[in-house]
Amino acid sequence: MLRPSMVSIADHTAISKLFMHGKQIILTQKFAEGEYFCRLAVGITIVGRDAALARGEPN
């Protein structure tokens, strides 16, 4: 991860999850501030070879 899986500053919170779903690598993020929020997801499929997540430091 580029940052801890949860960051909270004042009323702003950002939550990120990186995980495997079958052979896909999925990143989901939720950004919230007060009553407003935004969610996004990105999926990556590696063709022709196995994919794996490598975690540097524990979250």
mmCIF file of the N, C-alpha and C atoms, coordinates in Angstrom:
data_MODEL
# 
_entry.id   MODEL 
# 
loop_
_atom_site.group_PDB 
_atom_site.id 
_atom_site.type_symbol 
_atom_site.label_atom_id 
_atom_site.label_alt_id 
_atom_site.label_comp_id 
_atom_site.label_asym_id 
_atom_site.label_entity_id 
_atom_site.label_seq_id 
_atom_site.pdbx_PDB_ins_code 
_atom_site.Cartn_x 
_atom_site.Cartn_y 
_atom_site.Cartn_z 
_atom_site.occupancy 
_atom_site.B_iso_or_equiv 
_atom_site.pdbx_formal_charge 
_atom_site.auth_seq_id 
_atom_site.auth_comp_id 
_atom_site.auth_asym_id 
_atom_site.auth_atom_id 
_atom_site.pdbx_PDB_model_num 
ATOM 1   N N  . MET A 1 1  ? 0.840   -1.178  0.000   1.00 0.00 ? 1  MET A N  1 
ATOM 2   C CA . MET A 1 1  ? 0.000   0.000   0.000   1.00 0.00 ? 1  MET A CA 1 
ATOM 3   C C  . MET A 1 1  ? 0.890   1.248   0.000   1.00 0.00 ? 1  MET A C  1 
ATOM 4   N N  . LEU A 1 2  ? 0.348   2.290   -0.563  1.00 0.00 ? 2  LEU A N  1 
ATOM 5   C CA . LEU A 1 2  ? 1.068   3.548   -0.574  1.00 0.00 ? 2  LEU A CA 1 
ATOM 6   C C  . LEU A 1 2  ? 0.920   4.285   0.746   1.00 0.00 ? 2  LEU A C  1 
ATOM 7   N N  . ARG A 1 3  ? -0.094  3.949   1.503   1.00 0.00 ? 3  ARG A N  1 
ATOM 8   C CA . ARG A 1 3  ? -0.337  4.580   2.799   1.00 0.00 ? 3  ARG A CA 1 
ATOM 9   C C  . ARG A 1 3  ? -1.016  3.549   3.692   1.00 0.00 ? 3  ARG A C  1 
ATOM 10  N N  . PRO A 1 4  ? -1.159  3.834   4.981   1.00 0.00 ? 4  PRO A N  1 
ATOM 11  C CA . PRO A 1 4  ? -1.903  2.902   5.838   1.00 0.00 ? 4  PRO A CA 1 
ATOM 12  C C  . PRO A 1 4  ? -3.312  2.667   5.297   1.00 0.00 ? 4  PRO A C  1 
ATOM 13  N N  . SER A 1 5  ? -3.914  1.527   5.617   1.00 0.00 ? 5  SER A N  1 
ATOM 14  C CA . SER A 1 5  ? -5.226  1.192   5.064   1.00 0.00 ? 5  SER A CA 1 
ATOM 15  C C  . SER A 1 5  ? -6.332  2.125   5.543   1.00 0.00 ? 5  SER A C  1 
ATOM 16  N N  . MET A 1 6  ? -6.120  2.817   6.664   1.00 0.00 ? 6  MET A N  1 
ATOM 17  C CA . MET A 1 6  ? -7.090  3.819   7.120   1.00 0.00 ? 6  MET A CA 1 
ATOM 18  C C  . MET A 1 6  ? -6.352  5.061   7.586   1.00 0.00 ? 6  MET A C  1 
ATOM 19  N N  . VAL A 1 7  ? -6.764  6.194   7.048   1.00 0.00 ? 7  VAL A N  1 
ATOM 20  C CA . VAL A 1 7  ? -6.193  7.483   7.430   1.00 0.00 ? 7  VAL A CA 1 
ATOM 21  C C  . VAL A 1 7  ? -7.346  8.390   7.829   1.00 0.00 ? 7  VAL A C  1 
ATOM 22  N N  . SER A 1 8  ? -7.229  9.016   8.981   1.00 0.00 ? 8  SER A N  1 
ATOM 23  C CA . SER A 1 8  ? -8.274  9.916   9.452   1.00 0.00 ? 8  SER A CA 1 
ATOM 24  C C  . SER A 1 8  ? -7.630  11.221  9.904   1.00 0.00 ? 8  SER A C  1 
ATOM 25  N N  . ILE A 1 9  ? -8.042  12.317  9.267   1.00 0.00 ? 9  ILE A N  1 
ATOM 26  C CA . ILE A 1 9  ? -7.544  13.643  9.623   1.00 0.00 ? 9  ILE A CA 1 
ATOM 27  C C  . ILE A 1 9  ? -8.765  14.543  9.773   1.00 0.00 ? 9  ILE A C  1 
ATOM 28  N N  . ALA A 1 10 ? -8.954  15.061  10.978  1.00 0.00 ? 10 ALA A N  1 
ATOM 29  C CA . ALA A 1 10 ? -10.131 15.885  11.286  1.00 0.00 ? 10 ALA A CA 1 
ATOM 30  C C  . ALA A 1 10 ? -11.384 15.107  10.910  1.00 0.00 ? 10 ALA A C  1 
ATOM 31  N N  . ASP A 1 11 ? -12.226 15.643  10.008  1.00 0.00 ? 11 ASP A N  1 
ATOM 32  C CA . ASP A 1 11 ? -13.475 14.992  9.631   1.00 0.00 ? 11 ASP A CA 1 
ATOM 33  C C  . ASP A 1 11 ? -13.329 14.155  8.353   1.00 0.00 ? 11 ASP A C  1 
ATOM 34  N N  . HIS A 1 12 ? -12.119 14.058  7.826   1.00 0.00 ? 12 HIS A N  1 
ATOM 35  C CA . HIS A 1 12 ? -11.861 13.329  6.581   1.00 0.00 ? 12 HIS A CA 1 
ATOM 36  C C  . HIS A 1 12 ? -11.313 11.941  6.900   1.00 0.00 ? 12 HIS A C  1 
ATOM 37  N N  . THR A 1 13 ? -11.880 10.898  6.272   1.00 0.00 ? 13 THR A N  1 
ATOM 38  C CA . THR A 1 13 ? -11.411 9.527   6.444   1.00 0.00 ? 13 THR A CA 1 
ATOM 39  C C  . THR A 1 13 ? -11.211 8.894   5.080   1.00 0.00 ? 13 THR A C  1 
ATOM 40  N N  . ALA A 1 14 ? -10.109 8.180   4.914   1.00 0.00 ? 14 ALA A N  1 
ATOM 41  C CA . ALA A 1 14 ? -9.829  7.434   3.686   1.00 0.00 ? 14 ALA A CA 1 
ATOM 42  C C  . ALA A 1 14 ? -9.532  5.989   4.074   1.00 0.00 ? 14 ALA A C  1 
ATOM 43  N N  . ILE A 1 15 ? -10.253 5.052   3.464   1.00 0.00 ? 15 ILE A N  1 
ATOM 44  C CA . ILE A 1 15 ? -10.076 3.626   3.751   1.00 0.00 ? 15 ILE A CA 1 
ATOM 45  C C  . ILE A 1 15 ? -9.755  2.917   2.436   1.00 0.00 ? 15 ILE A C  1 
ATOM 46  N N  . SER A 1 16 ? -8.654  2.170   2.417   1.00 0.00 ? 16 SER A N  1 
ATOM 47  C CA . SER A 1 16 ? -8.231  1.433   1.227   1.00 0.00 ? 16 SER A CA 1 
ATOM 48  C C  . SER A 1 16 ? -8.125  -0.046  1.553   1.00 0.00 ? 16 SER A C  1 
ATOM 49  N N  . LYS A 1 17 ? -8.521  -0.885  0.591   1.00 0.00 ? 17 LYS A N  1 
ATOM 50  C CA . LYS A 1 17 ? -8.381  -2.338  0.738   1.00 0.00 ? 17 LYS A CA 1 
ATOM 51  C C  . LYS A 1 17 ? -7.778  -2.877  -0.549  1.00 0.00 ? 17 LYS A C  1 
ATOM 52  N N  . LEU A 1 18 ? -6.744  -3.691  -0.415  1.00 0.00 ? 18 LEU A N  1 
ATOM 53  C CA . LEU A 1 18 ? -6.086  -4.334  -1.554  1.00 0.00 ? 18 LEU A CA 1 
ATOM 54  C C  . LEU A 1 18 ? -6.172  -5.831  -1.311  1.00 0.00 ? 18 LEU A C  1 
ATOM 55  N N  . PHE A 1 19 ? -6.775  -6.581  -2.271  1.00 0.00 ? 19 PHE A N  1 
ATOM 56  C CA . PHE A 1 19 ? -6.970  -8.011  -2.043  1.00 0.00 ? 19 PHE A CA 1 
ATOM 57  C C  . PHE A 1 19 ? -7.051  -8.755  -3.370  1.00 0.00 ? 19 PHE A C  1 
ATOM 58  N N  . MET A 1 20 ? -6.939  -10.067 -3.284  1.00 0.00 ? 20 MET A N  1 
ATOM 59  C CA . MET A 1 20 ? -7.089  -10.943 -4.443  1.00 0.00 ? 20 MET A CA 1 
ATOM 60  C C  . MET A 1 20 ? -8.520  -11.462 -4.480  1.00 0.00 ? 20 MET A C  1 
ATOM 61  N N  . HIS A 1 21 ? -9.090  -11.527 -5.685  1.00 0.00 ? 21 HIS A N  1 
ATOM 62  C CA . HIS A 1 21 ? -10.399 -12.137 -5.911  1.00 0.00 ? 21 HIS A CA 1 
ATOM 63  C C  . HIS A 1 21 ? -10.212 -13.074 -7.098  1.00 0.00 ? 21 HIS A C  1 
ATOM 64  N N  . GLY A 1 22 ? -10.057 -14.355 -6.805  1.00 0.00 ? 22 GLY A N  1 
ATOM 65  C CA . GLY A 1 22 ? -9.687  -15.293 -7.871  1.00 0.00 ? 22 GLY A CA 1 
ATOM 66  C C  . GLY A 1 22 ? -8.303  -14.944 -8.371  1.00 0.00 ? 22 GLY A C  1 
ATOM 67  N N  . LYS A 1 23 ? -8.193  -14.649 -9.673  1.00 0.00 ? 23 LYS A N  1 
ATOM 68  C CA . LYS A 1 23 ? -6.902  -14.272 -10.250 1.00 0.00 ? 23 LYS A CA 1 
ATOM 69  C C  . LYS A 1 23 ? -6.776  -12.766 -10.446 1.00 0.00 ? 23 LYS A C  1 
ATOM 70  N N  . GLN A 1 24 ? -7.717  -12.008 -9.899  1.00 0.00 ? 24 GLN A N  1 
ATOM 71  C CA . GLN A 1 24 ? -7.695  -10.552 -10.045 1.00 0.00 ? 24 GLN A CA 1 
ATOM 72  C C  . GLN A 1 24 ? -7.163  -9.885  -8.773  1.00 0.00 ? 24 GLN A C  1 
ATOM 73  N N  . ILE A 1 25 ? -6.453  -8.790  -8.968  1.00 0.00 ? 25 ILE A N  1 
ATOM 74  C CA . ILE A 1 25 ? -6.026  -7.935  -7.868  1.00 0.00 ? 25 ILE A CA 1 
ATOM 75  C C  . ILE A 1 25 ? -7.005  -6.771  -7.831  1.00 0.00 ? 25 ILE A C  1 
ATOM 76  N N  . ILE A 1 26 ? -7.600  -6.519  -6.668  1.00 0.00 ? 26 ILE A N  1 
ATOM 77  C CA . ILE A 1 26 ? -8.635  -5.490  -6.521  1.00 0.00 ? 26 ILE A CA 1 
ATOM 78  C C  . ILE A 1 26 ? -8.180  -4.448  -5.501  1.00 0.00 ? 26 ILE A C  1 
ATOM 79  N N  . LEU A 1 27 ? -8.371  -3.182  -5.843  1.00 0.00 ? 27 LEU A N  1 
ATOM 80  C CA . LEU A 1 27 ? -8.154  -2.072  -4.916  1.00 0.00 ? 27 LEU A CA 1 
ATOM 81  C C  . LEU A 1 27 ? -9.479  -1.340  -4.770  1.00 0.00 ? 27 LEU A C  1 
ATOM 82  N N  . THR A 1 28 ? -9.962  -1.204  -3.538  1.00 0.00 ? 28 THR A N  1 
ATOM 83  C CA . THR A 1 28 ? -11.149 -0.389  -3.277  1.00 0.00 ? 28 THR A CA 1 
ATOM 84  C C  . THR A 1 28 ? -10.748 0.734   -2.331  1.00 0.00 ? 28 THR A C  1 
ATOM 85  N N  . GLN A 1 29 ? -11.378 1.883   -2.515  1.00 0.00 ? 29 GLN A N  1 
ATOM 86  C CA . GLN A 1 29 ? -11.115 3.024   -1.650  1.00 0.00 ? 29 GLN A CA 1 
ATOM 87  C C  . GLN A 1 29 ? -12.420 3.747   -1.351  1.00 0.00 ? 29 GLN A C  1 
ATOM 88  N N  . LYS A 1 30 ? -12.522 4.266   -0.139  1.00 0.00 ? 30 LYS A N  1 
ATOM 89  C CA . LYS A 1 30 ? -13.662 5.092   0.255   1.00 0.00 ? 30 LYS A CA 1 
ATOM 90  C C  . LYS A 1 30 ? -13.108 6.331   0.942   1.00 0.00 ? 30 LYS A C  1 
ATOM 91  N N  . PHE A 1 31 ? -13.564 7.487   0.455   1.00 0.00 ? 31 PHE A N  1 
ATOM 92  C CA . PHE A 1 31 ? -13.184 8.759   1.029   1.00 0.00 ? 31 PHE A CA 1 
ATOM 93  C C  . PHE A 1 31 ? -14.449 9.387   1.591   1.00 0.00 ? 31 PHE A C  1 
ATOM 94  N N  . ALA A 1 32 ? -14.402 9.813   2.846   1.00 0.00 ? 32 ALA A N  1 
ATOM 95  C CA . ALA A 1 32 ? -15.588 10.406  3.469   1.00 0.00 ? 32 ALA A CA 1 
ATOM 96  C C  . ALA A 1 32 ? -15.196 11.658  4.239   1.00 0.00 ? 32 ALA A C  1 
ATOM 97  N N  . GLU A 1 33 ? -16.101 12.627  4.192   1.00 0.00 ? 33 GLU A N  1 
ATOM 98  C CA . GLU A 1 33 ? -15.937 13.846  4.983   1.00 0.00 ? 33 GLU A CA 1 
ATOM 99  C C  . GLU A 1 33 ? -17.337 14.346  5.318   1.00 0.00 ? 33 GLU A C  1 
ATOM 100 N N  . GLY A 1 34 ? -17.684 14.286  6.586   1.00 0.00 ? 34 GLY A N  1 
ATOM 101 C CA . GLY A 1 34 ? -19.035 14.655  7.001   1.00 0.00 ? 34 GLY A CA 1 
ATOM 102 C C  . GLY A 1 34 ? -20.051 13.738  6.351   1.00 0.00 ? 34 GLY A C  1 
ATOM 103 N N  . GLU A 1 35 ? -21.045 14.318  5.668   1.00 0.00 ? 35 GLU A N  1 
ATOM 104 C CA . GLU A 1 35 ? -22.088 13.534  5.011   1.00 0.00 ? 35 GLU A CA 1 
ATOM 105 C C  . GLU A 1 35 ? -21.711 13.116  3.584   1.00 0.00 ? 35 GLU A C  1 
ATOM 106 N N  . TYR A 1 36 ? -20.593 13.577  3.077   1.00 0.00 ? 36 TYR A N  1 
ATOM 107 C CA . TYR A 1 36 ? -20.195 13.306  1.703   1.00 0.00 ? 36 TYR A CA 1 
ATOM 108 C C  . TYR A 1 36 ? -19.196 12.157  1.649   1.00 0.00 ? 36 TYR A C  1 
ATOM 109 N N  . PHE A 1 37 ? -19.310 11.323  0.592   1.00 0.00 ? 37 PHE A N  1 
ATOM 110 C CA . PHE A 1 37 ? -18.324 10.275  0.409   1.00 0.00 ? 37 PHE A CA 1 
ATOM 111 C C  . PHE A 1 37 ? -18.192 9.923   -1.065  1.00 0.00 ? 37 PHE A C  1 
ATOM 112 N N  . CYS A 1 38 ? -17.085 9.288   -1.389  1.00 0.00 ? 38 CYS A N  1 
ATOM 113 C CA . CYS A 1 38 ? -16.793 8.834   -2.743  1.00 0.00 ? 38 CYS A CA 1 
ATOM 114 C C  . CYS A 1 38 ? -16.164 7.451   -2.625  1.00 0.00 ? 38 CYS A C  1 
ATOM 115 N N  . ARG A 1 39 ? -16.579 6.533   -3.478  1.00 0.00 ? 39 ARG A N  1 
ATOM 116 C CA . ARG A 1 39 ? -15.998 5.185   -3.493  1.00 0.00 ? 39 ARG A CA 1 
ATOM 117 C C  . ARG A 1 39 ? -15.471 4.899   -4.886  1.00 0.00 ? 39 ARG A C  1 
ATOM 118 N N  . LEU A 1 40 ? -14.402 4.107   -4.938  1.00 0.00 ? 40 LEU A N  1 
ATOM 119 C CA . LEU A 1 40 ? -13.877 3.680   -6.224  1.00 0.00 ? 40 LEU A CA 1 
ATOM 120 C C  . LEU A 1 40 ? -13.305 2.284   -6.094  1.00 0.00 ? 40 LEU A C  1 
ATOM 121 N N  . ALA A 1 41 ? -13.214 1.613   -7.226  1.00 0.00 ? 41 ALA A N  1 
ATOM 122 C CA . ALA A 1 41 ? -12.629 0.270   -7.267  1.00 0.00 ? 41 ALA A CA 1 
ATOM 123 C C  . ALA A 1 41 ? -11.874 0.126   -8.586  1.00 0.00 ? 41 ALA A C  1 
ATOM 124 N N  . VAL A 1 42 ? -10.751 -0.581  -8.516  1.00 0.00 ? 42 VAL A N  1 
ATOM 125 C CA . VAL A 1 42 ? -9.942  -0.876  -9.695  1.00 0.00 ? 42 VAL A CA 1 
ATOM 126 C C  . VAL A 1 42 ? -9.614  -2.358  -9.645  1.00 0.00 ? 42 VAL A C  1 
ATOM 127 N N  . GLY A 1 43 ? -9.823  -3.050  -10.749 1.00 0.00 ? 43 GLY A N  1 
ATOM 128 C CA . GLY A 1 43 ? -9.478  -4.465  -10.840 1.00 0.00 ? 43 GLY A CA 1 
ATOM 129 C C  . GLY A 1 43 ? -8.430  -4.683  -11.911 1.00 0.00 ? 43 GLY A C  1 
ATOM 130 N N  . ILE A 1 44 ? -7.467  -5.533  -11.610 1.00 0.00 ? 44 ILE A N  1 
ATOM 131 C CA . ILE A 1 44 ? -6.386  -5.827  -12.552 1.00 0.00 ? 44 ILE A CA 1 
ATOM 132 C C  . ILE A 1 44 ? -6.332  -7.339  -12.752 1.00 0.00 ? 44 ILE A C  1 
ATOM 133 N N  . THR A 1 45 ? -6.287  -7.767  -14.000 1.00 0.00 ? 45 THR A N  1 
ATOM 134 C CA . THR A 1 45 ? -6.108  -9.174  -14.326 1.00 0.00 ? 45 THR A CA 1 
ATOM 135 C C  . THR A 1 45 ? -4.792  -9.327  -15.064 1.00 0.00 ? 45 THR A C  1 
ATOM 136 N N  . ILE A 1 46 ? -3.965  -10.237 -14.598 1.00 0.00 ? 46 ILE A N  1 
ATOM 137 C CA . ILE A 1 46 ? -2.695  -10.541 -15.251 1.00 0.00 ? 46 ILE A CA 1 
ATOM 138 C C  . ILE A 1 46 ? -2.943  -11.737 -16.175 1.00 0.00 ? 46 ILE A C  1 
ATOM 139 N N  . VAL A 1 47 ? -2.667  -11.591 -17.451 1.00 0.00 ? 47 VAL A N  1 
ATOM 140 C CA . VAL A 1 47 ? -2.893  -12.656 -18.427 1.00 0.00 ? 47 VAL A CA 1 
ATOM 141 C C  . VAL A 1 47 ? -1.568  -13.344 -18.735 1.00 0.00 ? 47 VAL A C  1 
ATOM 142 N N  . GLY A 1 48 ? -1.579  -14.666 -18.706 1.00 0.00 ? 48 GLY A N  1 
ATOM 143 C CA . GLY A 1 48 ? -0.395  -15.426 -19.095 1.00 0.00 ? 48 GLY A CA 1 
ATOM 144 C C  . GLY A 1 48 ? 0.535   -15.804 -17.959 1.00 0.00 ? 48 GLY A C  1 
ATOM 145 N N  . ARG A 1 49 ? 0.210   -15.372 -16.755 1.00 0.00 ? 49 ARG A N  1 
ATOM 146 C CA . ARG A 1 49 ? 1.036   -15.764 -15.597 1.00 0.00 ? 49 ARG A CA 1 
ATOM 147 C C  . ARG A 1 49 ? 0.227   -15.578 -14.338 1.00 0.00 ? 49 ARG A C  1 
ATOM 148 N N  . ASP A 1 50 ? 0.668   -16.200 -13.256 1.00 0.00 ? 50 ASP A N  1 
ATOM 149 C CA . ASP A 1 50 ? -0.012  -16.077 -11.967 1.00 0.00 ? 50 ASP A CA 1 
ATOM 150 C C  . ASP A 1 50 ? 0.257   -14.712 -11.358 1.00 0.00 ? 50 ASP A C  1 
ATOM 151 N N  . ALA A 1 51 ? -0.706  -14.205 -10.616 1.00 0.00 ? 51 ALA A N  1 
ATOM 152 C CA . ALA A 1 51 ? -0.558  -12.939 -9.909  1.00 0.00 ? 51 ALA A CA 1 
ATOM 153 C C  . ALA A 1 51 ? -0.559  -13.197 -8.407  1.00 0.00 ? 51 ALA A C  1 
ATOM 154 N N  . ALA A 1 52 ? 0.139   -12.380 -7.665  1.00 0.00 ? 52 ALA A N  1 
ATOM 155 C CA . ALA A 1 52 ? 0.186   -12.501 -6.209  1.00 0.00 ? 52 ALA A CA 1 
ATOM 156 C C  . ALA A 1 52 ? 0.387   -11.114 -5.613  1.00 0.00 ? 52 ALA A C  1 
ATOM 157 N N  . LEU A 1 53 ? -0.115  -10.943 -4.410  1.00 0.00 ? 53 LEU A N  1 
ATOM 158 C CA . LEU A 1 53 ? 0.111   -9.702  -3.683  1.00 0.00 ? 53 LEU A CA 1 
ATOM 159 C C  . LEU A 1 53 ? 1.319   -9.879  -2.785  1.00 0.00 ? 53 LEU A C  1 
ATOM 160 N N  . ALA A 1 54 ? 2.160   -8.891  -2.740  1.00 0.00 ? 54 ALA A N  1 
ATOM 161 C CA . ALA A 1 54 ? 3.299   -8.888  -1.823  1.00 0.00 ? 54 ALA A CA 1 
ATOM 162 C C  . ALA A 1 54 ? 3.088   -7.701  -0.876  1.00 0.00 ? 54 ALA A C  1 
ATOM 163 N N  . ARG A 1 55 ? 3.054   -7.987  0.382   1.00 0.00 ? 55 ARG A N  1 
ATOM 164 C CA . ARG A 1 55 ? 2.817   -6.940  1.380   1.00 0.00 ? 55 ARG A CA 1 
ATOM 165 C C  . ARG A 1 55 ? 4.144   -6.591  2.044   1.00 0.00 ? 55 ARG A C  1 
ATOM 166 N N  . GLY A 1 56 ? 4.488   -5.298  1.973   1.00 0.00 ? 56 GLY A N  1 
ATOM 167 C CA . GLY A 1 56 ? 5.734   -4.846  2.559   1.00 0.00 ? 56 GLY A CA 1 
ATOM 168 C C  . GLY A 1 56 ? 5.658   -4.773  4.072   1.00 0.00 ? 56 GLY A C  1 
ATOM 169 N N  . GLU A 1 57 ? 4.825   -3.880  4.583   1.00 0.00 ? 57 GLU A N  1 
ATOM 170 C CA . GLU A 1 57 ? 4.683   -3.688  6.018   1.00 0.00 ? 57 GLU A CA 1 
ATOM 171 C C  . GLU A 1 57 ? 3.248   -3.957  6.417   1.00 0.00 ? 57 GLU A C  1 
ATOM 172 N N  . PRO A 1 58 ? 3.021   -4.528  7.597   1.00 0.00 ? 58 PRO A N  1 
ATOM 173 C CA . PRO A 1 58 ? 1.633   -4.770  8.032   1.00 0.00 ? 58 PRO A CA 1 
ATOM 174 C C  . PRO A 1 58 ? 0.872   -3.472  8.196   1.00 0.00 ? 58 PRO A C  1 
ATOM 175 N N  . ASN A 1 59 ? -0.462  -3.502  7.897   1.00 0.00 ? 59 ASN A N  1 
ATOM 176 C CA . ASN A 1 59 ? -1.309  -2.309  8.028   1.00 0.00 ? 59 ASN A CA 1 
ATOM 177 C C  . ASN A 1 59 ? -1.860  -2.229  9.418   1.00 0.00 ? 59 ASN A C  1 
# 
